[in-house]
């Protein structure tokens, strides 16, 4: 276990040079070309609220989570380089490690956000990319919003970033036949950075409920 932790720890710290033009091109081809064809052809994708996307990079994209389609979907919808946090265990698989590296993701310990995570997020702000995070931590069933960690709001405070709420519906239904699915992405108004992480997290929960129509189930919300 200690050997695995040491092996994957180097994937948690990313400098500005990591987010170069080649990764941006790769991300564009994967999300805006390959995945977007599927989203448009099979899922009849609709994106609303693009006017709410800030021009700079001083914000974190925080969305609800329904499917493995969500990360590339948000990149395609927001049309920015988005660096996602990925659980460190994923980097133990050689192919996943290569794939996540080229998509700009970095490893995190779900139990505790380390100093390297904060350094990486601060570095991302200077690259034109933004941080992408799913406060629910893992995929959830549609209609409900729960199992939320407020650590994302603490990270926003520490890095002086606002939070852009993004509501997703429809990605949980796996479709292959053209025009049989329906995905809607609603981008909300930016939640300004403040010294009160609890307040930012509560505003995100409220925004996601409005953007998705899902109901917050009121389970225990932890702070990392």
C-alpha positions as CSV (number, residue, x, y, z in Angstrom):
1,X,0.0,0.0,0.0
2,X,2.8,2.4,0.9
3,X,4.6,1.5,-2.4
4,X,1.4,2.3,-4.3
5,X,0.9,5.6,-2.5
6,X,4.5,6.6,-3.3
7,X,4.1,5.6,-6.9
8,X,1.0,7.7,-7.5
9,X,1.9,10.7,-5.3
10,X,4.0,12.2,-8.2
11,X,0.8,12.6,-10.2
12,X,-0.8,14.9,-7.6
13,X,1.5,17.9,-8.2
14,X,1.2,19.7,-11.6
15,X,3.1,22.8,-12.6
16,X,2.0,25.4,-15.2
17,X,4.2,23.8,-17.8
18,X,2.2,20.6,-17.6
19,X,-0.8,22.3,-19.1
20,X,0.8,23.0,-22.4
21,X,-0.6,23.5,-25.9
22,X,-0.4,19.8,-26.8
23,X,-2.6,18.8,-23.9
24,X,-5.0,21.5,-24.9
25,X,-5.2,20.2,-28.4
26,X,-5.6,16.6,-27.2
27,X,-8.4,17.7,-24.9
28,X,-10.1,19.7,-27.7
29,X,-10.0,16.7,-30.1
30,X,-11.4,14.3,-27.4
31,X,-14.1,16.5,-26.0
32,X,-15.1,19.0,-28.8
33,X,-14.8,16.5,-31.7
34,X,-15.0,12.9,-30.6
35,X,-17.4,13.2,-27.7
36,X,-19.4,16.2,-29.1
37,X,-20.4,14.1,-32.1
38,X,-21.9,11.6,-29.7
39,X,-23.5,14.2,-27.5
40,X,-25.2,15.9,-30.5
41,X,-26.0,12.8,-32.5
42,X,-27.2,10.4,-29.8
43,X,-28.1,12.6,-26.8
44,X,-29.4,15.8,-28.5
45,X,-27.3,17.9,-26.2
46,X,-28.6,21.3,-25.1
47,X,-26.4,23.8,-23.3
48,X,-27.9,26.8,-21.5
49,X,-26.2,29.7,-19.6
50,X,-23.0,30.0,-21.5
51,X,-23.1,33.7,-20.8
52,X,-22.4,32.9,-17.2
53,X,-19.0,31.5,-17.9
54,X,-16.3,33.9,-16.6
55,X,-13.6,35.2,-19.0
56,X,-10.7,34.5,-16.8
57,X,-9.5,31.4,-14.9
58,X,-10.2,32.4,-11.3
59,X,-13.1,30.0,-10.8
60,X,-13.8,26.3,-10.2
61,X,-16.3,24.4,-12.2
62,X,-18.5,22.3,-9.8
63,X,-21.2,20.0,-11.2
64,X,-23.5,17.3,-10.0
65,X,-22.3,13.8,-11.1
66,X,-24.4,11.1,-12.8
67,X,-22.1,9.3,-15.3
68,X,-18.6,8.8,-16.6
69,X,-19.7,11.0,-19.5
70,X,-19.9,14.1,-17.2
71,X,-16.2,15.1,-17.3
72,X,-15.8,15.3,-21.1
73,X,-19.4,16.7,-21.3
74,X,-18.5,19.7,-19.1
75,X,-15.3,20.3,-21.1
76,X,-17.3,20.4,-24.3
77,X,-20.0,22.6,-22.9
78,X,-17.8,25.1,-21.2
79,X,-15.2,25.0,-24.0
80,X,-12.3,25.5,-21.7
81,X,-9.4,23.4,-20.6
82,X,-10.6,21.8,-17.4
83,X,-8.3,19.9,-15.1
84,X,-10.1,17.3,-13.0
85,X,-9.3,15.9,-9.7
86,X,-9.2,12.1,-10.0
87,X,-8.9,9.6,-7.2
88,X,-5.3,8.4,-6.8
89,X,-6.2,4.7,-7.3
90,X,-7.0,5.4,-11.0
91,X,-3.3,6.3,-11.7
92,X,-2.3,2.8,-10.7
93,X,-3.6,1.5,-14.1
94,X,-1.1,2.2,-16.9
95,X,-3.7,3.1,-19.5
96,X,-5.8,5.2,-17.2
97,X,-2.7,7.0,-16.0
98,X,-1.7,7.8,-19.6
99,X,-5.3,8.9,-20.5
100,X,-5.8,11.0,-17.4
101,X,-2.3,12.6,-17.8
102,X,-3.1,13.7,-21.3
103,X,-6.5,15.1,-20.3
104,X,-4.8,17.2,-17.6
105,X,-6.2,15.4,-14.5
106,X,-4.2,15.0,-11.3
107,X,-4.4,12.5,-8.4
108,X,-6.0,13.3,-5.1
109,X,-6.6,11.5,-1.9
110,X,-10.3,11.5,-1.3
111,X,-9.8,11.3,2.5
112,X,-7.6,14.4,2.7
113,X,-6.6,17.2,0.3
114,X,-2.8,17.6,0.5
115,X,-0.6,20.6,0.0
116,X,0.2,19.4,-3.5
117,X,-3.5,19.7,-4.4
118,X,-3.6,23.4,-3.4
119,X,-0.3,24.0,-5.3
120,X,-1.7,22.4,-8.4
121,X,-4.9,24.4,-8.3
122,X,-3.0,27.6,-7.9
123,X,-0.8,26.6,-10.8
124,X,-3.8,25.9,-13.0
125,X,-5.0,29.5,-12.5
126,X,-1.9,30.7,-14.4
127,X,-2.4,28.4,-17.4
128,X,-5.8,29.4,-18.9
129,X,-7.3,26.1,-17.6
130,X,-9.7,25.8,-14.7
131,X,-10.2,23.2,-12.0
132,X,-13.2,20.8,-12.4
133,X,-14.6,19.0,-9.4
134,X,-17.7,16.9,-8.5
135,X,-18.6,17.8,-4.9
136,X,-20.6,14.6,-4.6
137,X,-17.4,12.7,-5.0
138,X,-18.9,9.8,-7.0
139,X,-21.8,9.2,-9.3
140,X,-25.3,9.6,-7.8
141,X,-28.7,8.5,-8.9
142,X,-30.8,11.1,-10.8
143,X,-33.4,13.2,-8.9
144,X,-31.4,13.5,-5.7
145,X,-28.4,15.5,-4.6
146,X,-26.5,14.0,-1.7
147,X,-23.2,12.8,-0.2
148,X,-21.6,16.2,-0.7
149,X,-18.2,17.1,0.6
150,X,-17.8,20.8,1.4
151,X,-14.0,20.5,0.8
152,X,-14.5,22.0,-2.6
153,X,-15.7,25.3,-1.1
154,X,-12.7,25.3,1.3
155,X,-10.4,24.9,-1.7
156,X,-12.2,27.7,-3.5
157,X,-11.5,30.0,-0.5
158,X,-7.9,28.9,-0.2
159,X,-7.2,29.5,-3.9
160,X,-9.4,32.6,-4.1
161,X,-11.6,31.2,-6.8
162,X,-15.3,31.6,-7.4
163,X,-17.5,28.6,-8.0
164,X,-19.3,28.1,-11.3
165,X,-22.3,25.7,-10.7
166,X,-23.2,23.4,-13.6
167,X,-26.3,21.2,-13.5
168,X,-26.4,18.0,-15.6
169,X,-29.4,15.8,-16.5
170,X,-29.7,12.8,-18.8
171,X,-26.1,11.4,-18.8
172,X,-27.1,8.4,-16.6
173,X,-29.0,6.8,-19.5
174,X,-26.6,4.9,-21.8
175,X,-27.7,5.3,-25.4
176,X,-26.3,4.2,-28.7
177,X,-29.1,4.8,-31.2
178,X,-29.1,8.3,-32.7
179,X,-31.5,10.8,-31.1
180,X,-32.7,8.5,-28.4
181,X,-31.1,10.3,-25.5
182,X,-31.5,13.8,-24.0
183,X,-28.8,15.7,-22.1
184,X,-29.3,19.2,-20.8
185,X,-26.5,21.2,-19.3
186,X,-27.5,24.3,-17.3
187,X,-24.7,26.7,-16.4
188,X,-25.5,28.9,-13.4
189,X,-24.3,32.3,-12.2
190,X,-20.8,32.4,-10.6
191,X,-20.8,32.1,-6.8
192,X,-18.2,34.7,-5.7
193,X,-15.3,33.6,-3.5
194,X,-15.8,34.4,0.2
195,X,-14.2,33.7,3.5
196,X,-17.2,31.4,4.4
197,X,-16.9,28.0,2.8
198,X,-20.1,26.8,4.4
199,X,-22.0,29.6,2.7
200,X,-20.4,29.0,-0.7
201,X,-21.3,25.3,-0.4
202,X,-24.9,26.0,0.5
203,X,-25.2,28.4,-2.4
204,X,-23.9,25.7,-4.7
205,X,-26.4,23.2,-3.4
206,X,-29.2,25.7,-3.9
207,X,-28.0,26.5,-7.4
208,X,-27.7,22.8,-8.5
209,X,-31.3,22.2,-7.3
210,X,-32.5,25.0,-9.5
211,X,-30.3,23.9,-12.5
212,X,-31.3,20.3,-12.4
213,X,-34.7,20.1,-10.7
214,X,-33.2,17.5,-8.3
215,X,-33.8,17.6,-4.6
216,X,-31.2,17.9,-1.9
217,X,-31.7,14.9,0.3
218,X,-30.1,16.6,3.4
219,X,-27.6,13.9,4.2
220,X,-24.5,14.7,6.4
221,X,-22.2,17.1,4.6
222,X,-18.6,16.7,5.6
223,X,-15.7,19.1,5.4
224,X,-12.3,17.8,4.3
